[in-house]
Amino acid sequence: MGNIGRILAFVITAAAAAGVILVGSENPGGADKLAASEIRRAVDPNVVVVEDPVAPRDSQNASAAKAGETPTGMEPARSGKDAAERTGNDDTDSVAEKPTVKEDGAAEDAGKAAGEAAQVPREITDFSLVPEDGGFTLNVVGASPSDPVKWFTLQAPKRFVIDIPGSWDIRGENVFRIDSAPVRHVVAGVHSDKVRFVIHYREDAVLPDGPPVADGHKGLLSLTVR
C-alpha cells in the first residue's frame, strides 16, 4: 500500500507540471503580464464615485414625516396667533363692523319735520318802549320771559343794545320813535342767530347801567332797565 500511494502522488505531480508547461507554451509570459496588468491598472480621472445617491424628494419627505421633522421645502404649520403676528393683524383684537341701522320712513319724516319746525323763525308782531326814571321798559310782542337776553352799551353815539337769541322775524315797522324823552328812537334788526334792539339816546342823556329784568307772560316780553 505504501508503494501504491507514492506512485499516485508522483503521477498527480507529473500531471500538474505538464499542465503548467502546456499553458506556458501557449501563452509565453502570460502569467507575468496578467499580474502586471492587475497591479499597474490606470485610474480613469473622469469616473466619479457616488458614495451616497440622493434619494427622491418624496422619499426624503416621507422619512422626515416619520421622524417628526418638517419635510424639505415646506414651512411648519403655524398657530392662528403666529399667523396673525406675521400679517400684523391679531384676530383677537379685530373689531366687528357695526351694522348700519336705517330708520324707517315714518321716523325719518318725523325727524325732518322736527328739524324744519326748529328752523321756522318766531314772529315779533310789535314792540314799544316806555321811558321810566332814567331807564326804560321795552315791550316785545311775540317773545316770552323765558327767552334769554344779552345786553351791552355803546358810546358816541350813546346806545343801549339788547339781544334775544334765536331765529326771529319782524312783522311791521322795525323803528319806534320818541320825540320828548332821553331816548330818541329804537331800531330792531333780525340777524341769523338773534333779534337785536338798539335804543338810541340823546347826546346829553345818561345811559342806564343796570341789566334788563324780564317780566310779562307767554307772547309778551317786558324788559325793564334802571
C-alpha positions as CSV (number, residue, x, y, z in Angstrom):
1,M,0.0,0.0,0.0
2,G,2.8,2.4,0.7
3,N,4.3,1.9,-2.7
4,I,1.0,2.5,-4.4
5,G,0.5,5.8,-2.6
6,R,3.9,7.0,-3.6
7,I,3.1,6.1,-7.2
8,L,-0.2,8.0,-7.2
9,A,1.4,11.1,-5.7
10,F,4.1,11.0,-8.4
11,V,1.5,10.7,-11.2
12,I,-0.5,13.7,-9.8
13,T,2.6,15.9,-9.5
14,A,3.7,15.0,-13.0
15,A,0.3,15.8,-14.5
16,A,0.2,19.2,-12.8
17,A,3.6,20.0,-14.1
18,A,2.6,19.0,-17.6
19,G,-0.4,21.4,-17.4
20,V,1.8,24.4,-16.4
21,I,4.2,23.7,-19.2
22,L,1.3,23.4,-21.7
23,V,-0.1,26.8,-20.6
24,G,3.3,28.4,-20.7
25,S,3.9,27.2,-24.2
26,E,0.6,28.5,-25.5
27,N,1.0,32.0,-23.9
28,P,4.6,32.7,-23.1
29,G,4.9,35.2,-20.3
30,G,1.1,35.4,-19.9
31,A,1.2,34.9,-16.2
32,D,3.7,37.7,-15.6
33,K,1.7,40.1,-17.9
34,L,-1.5,39.3,-16.2
35,A,-0.1,40.0,-12.8
36,A,1.5,43.3,-14.0
37,S,-1.8,44.5,-15.5
38,E,-3.6,43.9,-12.3
39,I,-1.0,45.8,-10.3
40,R,-0.5,48.7,-12.8
41,R,-4.1,49.3,-13.9
42,A,-4.6,53.0,-14.7
43,V,-7.4,55.0,-12.9
44,D,-9.7,56.9,-15.1
45,P,-9.9,60.6,-13.8
46,N,-13.4,61.1,-15.4
47,V,-15.0,58.5,-13.3
48,V,-16.8,59.9,-10.2
49,V,-17.7,57.6,-7.5
50,V,-21.0,58.4,-5.9
51,E,-20.9,57.2,-2.3
52,D,-24.5,58.1,-1.3
53,P,-27.0,58.7,-4.1
54,V,-29.6,61.4,-3.3
55,A,-33.0,59.9,-2.5
56,P,-36.0,61.3,-4.3
57,R,-37.7,64.3,-2.6
58,D,-40.8,62.3,-1.9
59,S,-38.8,59.7,-0.1
60,Q,-37.0,62.3,2.0
61,N,-40.3,63.9,2.9
62,A,-41.8,60.6,3.9
63,S,-38.7,59.8,6.0
64,A,-38.9,63.2,7.6
65,A,-42.6,62.8,8.4
66,K,-41.9,59.5,10.1
67,A,-39.1,61.2,12.2
68,G,-41.4,64.1,13.2
69,E,-39.4,66.7,11.2
70,T,-40.5,69.3,8.7
71,P,-40.4,68.0,5.1
72,T,-37.9,69.6,2.8
73,G,-39.2,72.8,1.0
74,M,-42.2,73.1,3.4
75,E,-42.9,75.5,6.2
76,P,-44.1,74.1,9.5
77,A,-47.7,74.7,10.3
78,R,-48.3,77.8,12.5
79,S,-50.9,78.5,15.0
80,G,-53.6,81.2,14.4
81,K,-51.8,83.6,16.7
82,D,-48.4,83.1,14.9
83,A,-50.1,83.7,11.5
84,A,-51.8,86.8,12.8
85,E,-48.4,88.1,14.0
86,R,-46.9,87.5,10.6
87,T,-49.6,89.5,8.9
88,G,-49.7,92.2,11.5
89,N,-53.4,91.5,12.3
90,D,-54.3,89.7,15.5
91,D,-57.7,88.0,15.3
92,T,-58.2,88.6,19.0
93,D,-58.0,92.4,18.5
94,S,-60.3,92.6,15.5
95,V,-63.4,94.7,15.9
96,A,-66.6,93.7,14.1
97,E,-68.0,96.3,11.9
98,K,-71.2,97.8,13.3
99,P,-74.2,97.2,11.1
100,T,-75.8,100.2,9.6
101,V,-79.3,100.8,11.0
102,K,-81.6,102.6,8.6
103,E,-84.6,104.4,10.0
104,D,-88.0,103.6,8.7
105,G,-89.8,106.2,6.5
106,A,-92.1,107.4,9.3
107,A,-89.2,108.1,11.7
108,E,-87.2,109.8,9.0
109,D,-90.1,112.0,8.1
110,A,-90.7,112.9,11.7
111,G,-87.1,113.9,12.1
112,K,-87.2,116.1,9.0
113,A,-90.4,117.7,10.3
114,A,-88.9,118.4,13.7
115,G,-85.8,120.0,12.0
116,E,-87.9,122.2,9.8
117,A,-90.0,123.2,12.7
118,A,-86.9,124.2,14.7
119,Q,-85.8,126.4,11.8
120,V,-89.1,128.2,11.4
121,P,-88.5,131.7,12.8
122,R,-90.7,133.1,15.6
123,E,-92.5,136.3,14.8
124,I,-92.4,139.6,16.6
125,T,-95.6,141.4,15.6
126,D,-94.9,144.6,17.6
127,F,-92.6,146.4,20.1
128,S,-92.5,149.6,22.0
129,L,-90.5,151.5,24.7
130,V,-91.7,153.5,27.7
131,P,-89.1,155.8,29.4
132,E,-89.1,155.4,33.3
133,D,-86.9,157.2,35.9
134,G,-83.7,157.4,34.0
135,G,-84.4,154.0,32.5
136,F,-87.0,152.3,30.3
137,T,-89.2,149.3,29.7
138,L,-89.0,147.6,26.4
139,N,-92.1,145.6,25.4
140,V,-91.8,142.9,22.7
141,V,-94.9,141.2,21.5
142,G,-94.2,137.6,20.3
143,A,-91.3,136.9,22.8
144,S,-91.6,135.4,26.3
145,P,-90.0,136.0,29.7
146,S,-88.2,132.6,29.4
147,D,-86.2,133.8,26.4
148,P,-82.6,134.5,27.2
149,V,-81.4,138.1,26.9
150,K,-77.9,139.7,26.4
151,W,-77.1,143.3,26.6
152,F,-74.2,145.9,26.4
153,T,-73.8,149.7,25.9
154,L,-72.0,151.8,23.3
155,Q,-70.8,155.4,23.3
156,A,-70.6,158.1,20.5
157,P,-73.4,157.9,19.9
158,K,-74.9,156.6,23.1
159,R,-76.8,153.3,22.7
160,F,-78.2,150.6,24.9
161,V,-78.3,147.2,23.0
162,I,-80.5,144.2,23.8
163,D,-80.1,140.8,22.0
164,I,-82.7,138.0,22.1
165,P,-81.0,134.8,20.7
166,G,-82.9,132.6,18.3
167,S,-84.5,132.6,14.9
168,W,-86.8,135.5,14.5
169,D,-88.8,137.5,12.0
170,I,-90.3,141.0,12.4
171,R,-93.8,141.9,11.1
172,G,-94.5,145.5,10.6
173,E,-92.3,148.5,11.4
174,N,-88.8,148.0,12.8
175,V,-88.3,151.5,14.2
176,F,-90.1,153.0,17.2
177,R,-89.6,156.8,17.6
178,I,-90.0,159.0,20.8
179,D,-89.9,162.9,20.5
180,S,-89.8,164.1,24.1
181,A,-87.5,161.8,26.2
182,P,-83.9,160.9,26.7
183,V,-84.4,158.1,24.1
184,R,-84.6,159.3,20.5
185,H,-85.7,156.0,18.9
186,V,-85.5,152.2,18.9
187,V,-84.4,150.2,15.9
188,A,-85.0,146.4,15.7
189,G,-82.9,144.2,13.4
190,V,-83.0,140.5,12.6
191,H,-79.7,138.5,12.5
192,S,-79.1,134.9,11.7
193,D,-78.9,133.9,15.3
194,K,-80.8,136.7,17.2
195,V,-83.0,139.7,17.0
196,R,-81.3,143.0,18.2
197,F,-83.0,146.1,19.7
198,V,-80.8,149.2,19.7
199,I,-82.1,152.1,21.9
200,H,-80.6,155.4,20.8
201,Y,-80.1,158.0,23.5
202,R,-79.7,161.8,23.0
203,E,-76.2,163.2,23.4
204,D,-77.0,164.9,26.8
205,A,-78.7,161.9,28.3
206,V,-77.2,159.4,30.8
207,L,-77.1,155.8,29.8
208,P,-78.6,153.4,32.4
209,D,-76.1,150.7,33.6
210,G,-78.5,148.1,35.1
211,P,-79.2,144.8,33.5
212,P,-82.6,144.1,31.9
213,V,-85.1,142.5,34.2
214,A,-87.6,140.2,32.4
215,D,-91.3,140.2,33.1
216,G,-94.5,139.5,31.2
217,H,-96.2,136.4,30.0
218,K,-96.2,134.0,27.1
219,G,-96.3,136.1,24.0
220,L,-95.2,139.3,25.7
221,L,-91.7,140.1,27.0
222,S,-91.2,143.2,29.1
223,L,-87.6,144.2,29.8
224,T,-87.1,146.9,32.4
225,V,-83.7,148.7,32.7
226,R,-82.9,151.1,35.6
